[in-house]
Amino acid sequence: MFAHTLCSPLPASGVVAGGLFQSSLVEGSSTHSPISLGKNPEEIKALVVTMATKGVNVAHIAAALFISRLEIEAIAREEGLPLKRTALRNSPRAWSLLDISRLSRAWANGEDLSAIAKRLDRTVMAVRKKRAALGLPARERYAEVVWTDADVATLLAHRERRIGLQRIAKQMGRSVRSLQRKLVSLRPAADSLAIPTDPSVVLTWEQASRLTPEERRGRRWQVRNSPTGLVIGFSRNACTTRWSVEMQHELAMRHFAHQSPDAVAEDFLLTDRTIVSQSGWLHLPRRSKKDMRNTFDPDQYEVYLNKMDYVRRECLGKAGFYFWTTRRNGRRISRLHQQTAVMRSGD
């Protein structure tokens, strides 16, 4: 798994081709490459260039890619890139070279973030941020395969039953983006012409549902069946939304009315993972699956809210952030504030 480092500096091409990344050496020593992120010397070289450009410490590059500093220096000289050689942090929570190597190896082997975080005794967010800071490539989604008539029929049947895209993707072994692109391609071309191109125009739910998440960047749309006429949208450069107090309150209404996360995600045109995550930050209570429903009945909100005896409180540690807790002996400080304090302590 680890590299056989070279003892003398060589030109970059010779170092990469003649060293660890030669396929014959890799196959002869192990069934896995030192790091599956690069399958040939050119890809490994590009990865080193990317990490050096991001300002990753040369020691971290060597630990993450299992190569020697001589190889990294040779590539940097050829590309004319400066290398960061500052002393490594020595704080208790600083990332050691061993931690970097373990993270890189586990990431290349396809392990879950939660498993990696548990092994390294860190939070999932810390592992995710460190992976991005190192410049390790994001994992590829499910491979695209040819759509058969049976696949299309299965997809449409699931959508008629209002099953969430996340669940359909798992059942069909595809990515959510693949399903979204297929649904858009199945709609008549004339429908897309009816969608206003002006980003300042608020789209109806029907119009927004015809667009992929990438096409909805910088756009705003109405939430389906919203009693308050809620309007949400994505940022201009990413498929992310900033949760306002109004959005959080309507999410809580739907939660207490026992609408399922898949159905809420469908009405908001967000992923069910986003809905579940936001519900957790708001401390919304657990519900029985047998009580969940696909439709939203606003009248049920007050009924279940009083039955569960929950109230909405402002966090004492984070002004302006409201969460839900029991009326008696409930929390006063939100989990979001506690997590923020942990992250600020340093990883």
Buried (B, 14 or more C-beta within 10 A) or exposed (E): BEBEBBEEBBEBBEBBBBBBBBEEBBEEBEEEBBBEBBEBBEBBBBBBBBBBEEEBBBBBBBBBBBBBBBBBBBBBEBBEBEBBEEEEEEEEEEBEBEBBBBBBBBBBEEEEBEEBBEBBEBBBBBBEBBBEBBBBBEEEEBEEEEBEEEBBEBBEEBBEEEBBBBEBBEEBEBBBBBBBBBBBEEEEEEEEEEBEEEEEEBBEBEBBBBBEBEBBBEBBBBBBBBEEEBBBBBEEEEBEBEBEEBBBBBBBBBBBBBBBBBBBBBBBBBBBEBBBEBBEBBBBEEBEEEEBEBEBEBEBBEEBBEEBEBEBBEBEEBEEBBBBBEEEEBBEBBBBBBEBEEEEEEB
